């Protein structure tokens, strides 16, 4: 408990008790960790994952952008707004899903991270997923898909979809993302999840054949 100061109409200062509740957040990484030493992005800003540790659905992107550096949370820029729509359209609440990136550090001009950064960060991402054991992993964009699939993560289900930023740039990718969102909703309908799923406004896809399929449309 701490104390705050309020001014009453008689201009006297009154000290009032204020209760501060701790916010449950995911564990922050140590930039001095062995995996970070010698990394070409060591001096770049880092943005950690966001979401509950017991989340059953995980979304993985490439690496944080300019807006994310300012907010300190992944997918909070225009692509994040589009991702929030995907999450809402399938009947989920973003506060109950886990959102992260393969590479946790920002790159200048939002360039694709160097391979050495991917190699170092993929170890940390594996540790995250092994600790959480999500039932479904949604990979955003071909850059993230390349490293997640190649690393042979032991997920129950992996669904690669178009990156939201690609959908914002090109109508063809926006149309594809809408179709993949319907497929994601149908997959969630067939899974046994402990997270609450609200009424889904989308029409469910009857055939699910997008798991582990190639996806076009990567990060900016």
Phi and psi in degrees as GROMACS dihedral restraints (atoms count N, CA, C in turn):
[ dihedral_restraints ]
;  ai    aj    ak    al  type     phi  dphi    fc
    3     4     5     6     1  -128.5    20    10
    4     5     6     7     1  -175.7    20    10
    6     7     8     9     1  -128.7    20    10
    7     8     9    10     1   142.0    20    10
    9    10    11    12     1  -118.1    20    10
   10    11    12    13     1   163.7    20    10
   12    13    14    15     1  -112.5    20    10
   13    14    15    16     1   130.4    20    10
   15    16    17    18     1  -123.3    20    10
   16    17    18    19     1   144.9    20    10
   18    19    20    21     1  -102.7    20    10
   19    20    21    22     1   123.7    20    10
   21    22    23    24     1   -89.2    20    10
   22    23    24    25     1   169.6    20    10
   24    25    26    27     1   -58.9    20    10
   25    26    27    28     1   -23.2    20    10
   27    28    29    30     1   -88.2    20    10
   28    29    30    31     1     9.4    20    10
   30    31    32    33     1    70.5    20    10
   31    32    33    34     1    17.1    20    10
   33    34    35    36     1   -90.5    20    10
   34    35    36    37     1   148.7    20    10
   36    37    38    39     1   -91.7    20    10
   37    38    39    40     1   126.0    20    10
   39    40    41    42     1  -116.8    20    10
   40    41    42    43     1   128.1    20    10
   42    43    44    45     1   -89.7    20    10
   43    44    45    46     1   119.3    20    10
   45    46    47    48     1  -113.7    20    10
   46    47    48    49     1   137.9    20    10
   48    49    50    51     1   -71.1    20    10
   49    50    51    52     1   138.0    20    10
   51    52    53    54     1  -125.7    20    10
   52    53    54    55     1   128.0    20    10
   54    55    56    57     1   -94.3    20    10
   55    56    57    58     1   124.6    20    10
   57    58    59    60     1  -107.8    20    10
   58    59    60    61     1   118.3    20    10
   60    61    62    63     1   -91.2    20    10
   61    62    63    64     1   131.3    20    10
   63    64    65    66     1   -66.8    20    10
   64    65    66    67     1   142.2    20    10
   66    67    68    69     1   -95.4    20    10
   67    68    69    70     1   126.4    20    10
   69    70    71    72     1   -76.1    20    10
   70    71    72    73     1   116.3    20    10
   72    73    74    75     1  -126.6    20    10
   73    74    75    76     1   164.6    20    10
   75    76    77    78     1   -71.5    20    10
   76    77    78    79     1   153.9    20    10
   78    79    80    81     1   -65.4    20    10
   79    80    81    82     1   130.4    20    10
   81    82    83    84     1   -78.8    20    10
   82    83    84    85     1   143.0    20    10
   84    85    86    87     1   -80.1    20    10
   85    86    87    88     1   165.1    20    10
   87    88    89    90     1  -101.7    20    10
   88    89    90    91     1   118.3    20    10
   90    91    92    93     1   -66.2    20    10
   91    92    93    94     1   -16.5    20    10
   93    94    95    96     1   -91.3    20    10
   94    95    96    97     1     9.7    20    10
   96    97    98    99     1   -61.8    20    10
   97    98    99   100     1   157.5    20    10
   99   100   101   102     1   -56.9    20    10
  100   101   102   103     1   -38.7    20    10
  102   103   104   105     1   -63.6    20    10
  103   104   105   106     1   -25.6    20    10
  105   106   107   108     1   -86.1    20    10
  106   107   108   109     1   -24.1    20    10
  108   109   110   111     1   -62.7    20    10
  109   110   111   112     1   123.7    20    10
  111   112   113   114     1    84.6    20    10
  112   113   114   115     1    -0.4    20    10
  114   115   116   117     1   -70.2    20    10
  115   116   117   118     1   138.8    20    10
  117   118   119   120     1   -63.5    20    10
  118   119   120   121     1   -16.0    20    10
  120   121   122   123     1  -105.2    20    10
  121   122   123   124     1    18.2    20    10
  123   124   125   126     1   -57.8    20    10
  124   125   126   127     1   -38.0    20    10
  126   127   128   129     1   -88.5    20    10
  127   128   129   130     1     1.5    20    10
  129   130   131   132     1   -87.5    20    10
  130   131   132   133     1   154.3    20    10
  132   133   134   135     1   -62.8    20    10
  133   134   135   136     1   144.7    20    10
  135   136   137   138     1  -111.7    20    10
  136   137   138   139     1   141.0    20    10
  138   139   140   141     1  -124.2    20    10
  139   140   141   142     1   120.6    20    10
  141   142   143   144     1   -85.8    20    10
  142   143   144   145     1   177.8    20    10
  144   145   146   147     1   -71.6    20    10
  145   146   147   148     1   166.6    20    10
  147   148   149   150     1  -138.6    20    10
  148   149   150   151     1   129.3    20    10
  150   151   152   153     1   137.6    20    10
  151   152   153   154     1   165.8    20    10
  153   154   155   156     1   -69.9    20    10
  154   155   156   157     1   149.2    20    10
  156   157   158   159     1   -71.2    20    10
  157   158   159   160     1   -19.2    20    10
  159   160   161   162     1   -99.9    20    10
  160   161   162   163     1    17.5    20    10
  162   163   164   165     1   -62.1    20    10
  163   164   165   166     1   140.2    20    10
  165   166   167   168     1   -98.5    20    10
  166   167   168   169     1   -10.8    20    10
  168   169   170   171     1  -123.2    20    10
  169   170   171   172     1   128.0    20    10
  171   172   173   174     1  -121.4    20    10
  172   173   174   175     1   135.2    20    10
  174   175   176   177     1  -111.7    20    10
  175   176   177   178     1   129.0    20    10
  177   178   179   180     1  -122.2    20    10
  178   179   180   181     1   121.7    20    10
  180   181   182   183     1  -104.6    20    10
  181   182   183   184     1  -160.4    20    10
  183   184   185   186     1   -89.6    20    10
  184   185   186   187     1   -69.3    20    10
  186   187   188   189     1  -160.4    20    10
  187   188   189   190     1   160.8    20    10
  189   190   191   192     1   -68.4    20    10
  190   191   192   193     1   154.2    20    10
  192   193   194   195     1  -105.8    20    10
  193   194   195   196     1  -165.0    20    10
  195   196   197   198     1   -64.8    20    10
  196   197   198   199     1   -44.2    20    10
  198   199   200   201     1   -64.7    20    10
  199   200   201   202     1   -39.8    20    10
  201   202   203   204     1   -63.2    20    10
  202   203   204   205     1   -32.5    20    10
  204   205   206   207     1   -64.2    20    10
  205   206   207   208     1   -36.7    20    10
  207   208   209   210     1   -75.9    20    10
  208   209   210   211     1   -36.1    20    10
  210   211   212   213     1   -88.9    20    10
  211   212   213   214     1   -23.5    20    10
  213   214   215   216     1    78.2    20    10
  214   215   216   217     1    12.4    20    10
  216   217   218   219     1  -132.1    20    10
  217   218   219   220     1   145.3    20    10
  219   220   221   222     1   -72.2    20    10
  220   221   222   223     1   147.4    20    10
  222   223   224   225     1    53.5    20    10
  223   224   225   226     1    63.0    20    10
  225   226   227   228     1  -120.8    20    10
  226   227   228   229     1     1.3    20    10
  228   229   230   231     1   -92.6    20    10
  229   230   231   232     1  -158.5    20    10
  231   232   233   234     1   -55.9    20    10
  232   233   234   235     1   -42.3    20    10
  234   235   236   237     1   -64.5    20    10
  235   236   237   238     1   -33.5    20    10
  237   238   239   240     1   -67.7    20    10
  238   239   240   241     1   -37.0    20    10
  240   241   242   243     1   -63.6    20    10
  241   242   243   244     1   -40.8    20    10
  243   244   245   246     1   -67.4    20    10
  244   245   246   247     1   -37.4    20    10
  246   247   248   249     1   -65.0    20    10
  247   248   249   250     1   -40.0    20    10
  249   250   251   252     1   -58.9    20    10
  250   251   252   253     1   -35.3    20    10
  252   253   254   255     1   -66.9    20    10
  253   254   255   256     1   -40.8    20    10
  255   256   257   258     1   -60.2    20    10
  256   257   258   259     1   -47.8    20    10
  258   259   260   261     1   -61.4    20    10
  259   260   261   262     1   -42.8    20    10
  261   262   263   264     1   -69.2    20    10
  262   263   264   265     1   -36.9    20    10
  264   265   266   267     1   -65.4    20    10
  265   266   267   268     1   -27.7    20    10
  267   268   269   270     1   -92.1    20    10
  268   269   270   271     1     6.3    20    10
  270   271   272   273     1    88.0    20    10
  271   272   273   274     1    16.7    20    10
  273   274   275   276     1  -105.4    20    10
  274   275   276   277     1   163.7    20    10
  276   277   278   279     1  -109.3    20    10
  277   278   279   280     1   130.4    20    10
  279   280   281   282     1   -59.3    20    10
  280   281   282   283     1   -30.1    20    10
  282   283   284   285     1   -66.8    20    10
  283   284   285   286     1   -12.5    20    10
  285   286   287   288     1  -110.0    20    10
  286   287   288   289     1     7.5    20    10
  288   289   290   291     1  -117.1    20    10
  289   290   291   292     1   164.3    20    10
  291   292   293   294     1  -108.8    20    10
  292   293   294   295     1   124.8    20    10
  294   295   296   297     1  -119.0    20    10
  295   296   297   298     1   128.8    20    10
  297   298   299   300     1  -151.8    20    10
  298   299   300   301     1  -177.0    20    10
  300   301   302   303     1  -132.2    20    10
  301   302   303   304     1   156.1    20    10
  303   304   305   306     1   -63.1    20    10
  304   305   306   307     1   -51.5    20    10
  306   307   308   309     1  -101.5    20    10
  307   308   309   310     1   127.8    20    10
  309   310   311   312     1   -86.4    20    10
  310   311   312   313     1   -10.4    20    10
  312   313   314   315     1  -105.9    20    10
  313   314   315   316     1   150.6    20    10
  315   316   317   318     1   -76.8    20    10
  316   317   318   319     1   147.3    20    10
  318   319   320   321     1  -115.2    20    10
  319   320   321   322     1   148.6    20    10
  321   322   323   324     1   -61.2    20    10
  322   323   324   325     1   134.7    20    10
  324   325   326   327     1    57.6    20    10
  325   326   327   328     1    24.9    20    10
  327   328   329   330     1    55.8    20    10
  328   329   330   331     1    35.3    20    10
  330   331   332   333     1   -73.4    20    10
  331   332   333   334     1   160.3    20    10
  333   334   335   336     1   -62.9    20    10
  334   335   336   337     1   129.0    20    10
  336   337   338   339     1   -59.7    20    10
  337   338   339   340     1   150.7    20    10
  339   340   341   342     1   -66.0    20    10
  340   341   342   343     1   156.1    20    10
  342   343   344   345     1   -59.7    20    10
  343   344   345   346     1   -34.3    20    10
  345   346   347   348     1   -63.3    20    10
  346   347   348   349     1   -36.0    20    10
  348   349   350   351     1   -66.9    20    10
  349   350   351   352     1   -41.5    20    10
  351   352   353   354     1   -59.1    20    10
  352   353   354   355     1   -46.6    20    10
  354   355   356   357     1   -60.4    20    10
  355   356   357   358     1   -40.5    20    10
  357   358   359   360     1   -73.8    20    10
  358   359   360   361     1   -40.7    20    10
  360   361   362   363     1   -75.5    20    10
  361   362   363   364     1   -26.1    20    10
  363   364   365   366     1   -63.8    20    10
  364   365   366   367     1   -29.8    20    10
  366   367   368   369     1   -64.9    20    10
  367   368   369   370     1   -42.4    20    10
  369   370   371   372     1   -67.0    20    10
  370   371   372   373     1   -38.9    20    10
  372   373   374   375     1   -65.3    20    10
  373   374   375   376     1   -38.0    20    10
  375   376   377   378     1   -61.4    20    10
  376   377   378   379     1   -41.5    20    10
  378   379   380   381     1   -62.7    20    10
  379   380   381   382     1   -38.7    20    10
  381   382   383   384     1   -60.6    20    10
  382   383   384   385     1   -49.3    20    10
  384   385   386   387     1   -69.8    20    10
  385   386   387   388     1   -35.0    20    10
  387   388   389   390     1   -66.6    20    10
  388   389   390   391     1   -34.2    20    10
  390   391   392   393     1   -72.9    20    10
  391   392   393   394     1   -37.8    20    10
  393   394   395   396     1   -87.4    20    10
  394   395   396   397     1   -35.8    20    10
  396   397   398   399     1    54.7    20    10
  397   398   399   400     1    58.4    20    10
  399   400   401   402     1   -67.2    20    10
  400   401   402   403     1   150.4    20    10
  402   403   404   405     1   -82.5    20    10
  403   404   405   406     1   -25.0    20    10
  405   406   407   408     1  -143.1    20    10
  406   407   408   409     1   132.8    20    10
  408   409   410   411     1  -118.1    20    10
  409   410   411   412     1   123.1    20    10
  411   412   413   414     1  -105.2    20    10
  412   413   414   415     1   117.7    20    10
  414   415   416   417     1   -99.7    20    10
  415   416   417   418     1   126.8    20    10
  417   418   419   420     1   -99.8    20    10
  418   419   420   421     1   107.3    20    10
  420   421   422   423     1    91.4    20    10
  421   422   423   424     1   157.5    20    10
  423   424   425   426     1   -72.4    20    10
  424   425   426   427     1   -26.7    20    10
  426   427   428   429     1   -65.7    20    10
  427   428   429   430     1   -49.2    20    10
  429   430   431   432     1   -66.9    20    10
  430   431   432   433     1   -39.6    20    10
  432   433   434   435     1   -59.7    20    10
  433   434   435   436     1   -41.7    20    10
  435   436   437   438     1   -55.1    20    10
  436   437   438   439     1   -44.3    20    10
  438   439   440   441     1   -85.5    20    10
  439   440   441   442     1   -32.5    20    10
  441   442   443   444     1   -68.9    20    10
  442   443   444   445     1   -47.9    20    10
  444   445   446   447     1   -66.9    20    10
  445   446   447   448     1   -42.0    20    10
  447   448   449   450     1   -65.6    20    10
  448   449   450   451     1   -27.0    20    10
  450   451   452   453     1   -82.2    20    10
  451   452   453   454     1    -2.9    20    10
  453   454   455   456     1    54.5    20    10
  454   455   456   457     1    53.7    20    10
  456   457   458   459     1   -64.8    20    10
  457   458   459   460     1   142.0    20    10
  459   460   461   462     1   -91.2    20    10
  460   461   462   463     1    73.0    20    10
  462   463   464   465     1   -98.7    20    10
  463   464   465   466     1   156.8    20    10
  465   466   467   468     1   -70.8    20    10
  466   467   468   469     1   -40.6    20    10
  468   469   470   471     1  -146.4    20    10
  469   470   471   472     1   138.1    20    10
  471   472   473   474     1  -128.3    20    10
  472   473   474   475     1   127.5    20    10
  474   475   476   477     1  -122.5    20    10
  475   476   477   478     1   106.9    20    10
  477   478   479   480     1   -81.3    20    10
  478   479   480   481     1   132.9    20    10
  480   481   482   483     1  -133.0    20    10
  481   482   483   484     1   168.7    20    10
  483   484   485   486     1   -61.9    20    10
  484   485   486   487     1   140.9    20    10
  486   487   488   489     1   -69.4    20    10
  487   488   489   490     1   137.3    20    10
  489   490   491   492     1   -55.4    20    10
  490   491   492   493     1   -34.0    20    10
  492   493   494   495     1   -66.1    20    10
  493   494   495   496     1   -35.2    20    10
  495   496   497   498     1   -66.8    20    10
  496   497   498   499     1   -37.6    20    10
  498   499   500   501     1   -64.8    20    10
  499   500   501   502     1   -32.9    20    10
  501   502   503   504     1   -72.4    20    10
  502   503   504   505     1   -25.7    20    10
  504   505   506   507     1   -88.6    20    10
  505   506   507   508     1   -35.3    20    10
  507   508   509   510     1  -132.6    20    10
  508   509   510   511     1   128.6    20    10
  510   511   512   513     1   -58.0    20    10
  511   512   513   514     1   -34.4    20    10
  513   514   515   516     1   -64.0    20    10
  514   515   516   517     1   -36.4    20    10
  516   517   518   519     1   -76.0    20    10
  517   518   519   520     1   -31.2    20    10
  519   520   521   522     1   -63.6    20    10
  520   521   522   523     1   -43.5    20    10
  522   523   524   525     1   -63.7    20    10
  523   524   525   526     1   -39.7    20    10
  525   526   527   528     1   -67.6    20    10
  526   527   528   529     1   -39.0    20    10
  528   529   530   531     1   -64.3    20    10
  529   530   531   532     1   -35.9    20    10
  531   532   533   534     1   -63.6    20    10
  532   533   534   535     1   -41.5    20    10
  534   535   536   537     1   -64.9    20    10
  535   536   537   538     1   -42.0    20    10
  537   538   539   540     1   -68.5    20    10
  538   539   540   541     1   -30.7    20    10
  540   541   542   543     1   -65.1    20    10
  541   542   543   544     1   -39.8    20    10
  543   544   545   546     1   -62.7    20    10
  544   545   546   547     1   -41.9    20    10
  546   547   548   549     1   -63.8    20    10
  547   548   549   550     1   -40.5    20    10
  549   550   551   552     1   -62.0    20    10
  550   551   552   553     1   -42.3    20    10
  552   553   554   555     1   -61.5    20    10
  553   554   555   556     1   -40.0    20    10
  555   556   557   558     1   -67.0    20    10
  556   557   558   559     1   -38.1    20    10
  558   559   560   561     1   -63.7    20    10
  559   560   561   562     1   -43.7    20    10
  561   562   563   564     1   -63.6    20    10
  562   563   564   565     1   -34.3    20    10
  564   565   566   567     1   -61.7    20    10
  565   566   567   568     1   -32.5    20    10
  567   568   569   570     1   -91.8    20    10
  568   569   570   571     1    -7.3    20    10
  570   571   572   573     1   -95.5    20    10
  571   572   573   574     1   154.9    20    10
  573   574   575   576     1   -98.0    20    10
  574   575   576   577     1    99.6    20    10
  576   577   578   579     1  -112.4    20    10
  577   578   579   580     1   149.4    20    10
  579   580   581   582     1   -90.3    20    10
  580   581   582   583     1   -12.0    20    10
  582   583   584   585     1   -78.4    20    10
  583   584   585   586     1   142.8    20    10
  585   586   587   588     1   -69.1    20    10
  586   587   588   589     1   134.4    20    10
  588   589   590   591     1  -113.2    20    10
  589   590   591   592     1   116.6    20    10
  591   592   593   594     1   -79.3    20    10
  592   593   594   595     1   174.9    20    10
  594   595   596   597     1   -58.0    20    10
  595   596   597   598     1   128.3    20    10
  597   598   599   600     1   -91.4    20    10
  598   599   600   601     1   120.9    20    10
  600   601   602   603     1   -78.1    20    10
  601   602   603   604     1    -9.0    20    10
  603   604   605   606     1   -90.5    20    10
  604   605   606   607     1   149.9    20    10
  606   607   608   609     1   -76.9    20    10
  607   608   609   610     1   126.3    20    10
  609   610   611   612     1   -69.8    20    10
  610   611   612   613     1   142.8    20    10
  612   613   614   615     1   -78.8    20    10
  613   614   615   616     1   137.6    20    10
  615   616   617   618     1   -81.1    20    10
  616   617   618   619     1   -35.2    20    10
  618   619   620   621     1  -109.3    20    10
  619   620   621   622     1   129.7    20    10
  621   622   623   624     1  -109.2    20    10
  622   623   624   625     1   107.7    20    10
  624   625   626   627     1  -138.4    20    10
  625   626   627   628     1    24.5    20    10
  627   628   629   630     1  -101.8    20    10
  628   629   630   631     1    -6.4    20    10
  630   631   632   633     1   -63.7    20    10
  631   632   633   634     1   129.8    20    10
  633   634   635   636     1    63.2    20    10
  634   635   636   637     1    18.6    20    10
  636   637   638   639     1   -87.9    20    10
  637   638   639   640     1   152.3    20    10
  639   640   641   642     1   -62.3    20    10
  640   641   642   643     1   149.0    20    10
  642   643   644   645     1  -129.8    20    10
  643   644   645   646     1   135.6    20    10
  645   646   647   648     1   -99.5    20    10
  646   647   648   649     1   154.1    20    10
  648   649   650   651     1    98.0    20    10
  649   650   651   652     1   101.5    20    10
  651   652   653   654     1  -107.9    20    10
  652   653   654   655     1  -157.6    20    10
  654   655   656   657     1   -80.3    20    10
  655   656   657   658     1   162.6    20    10
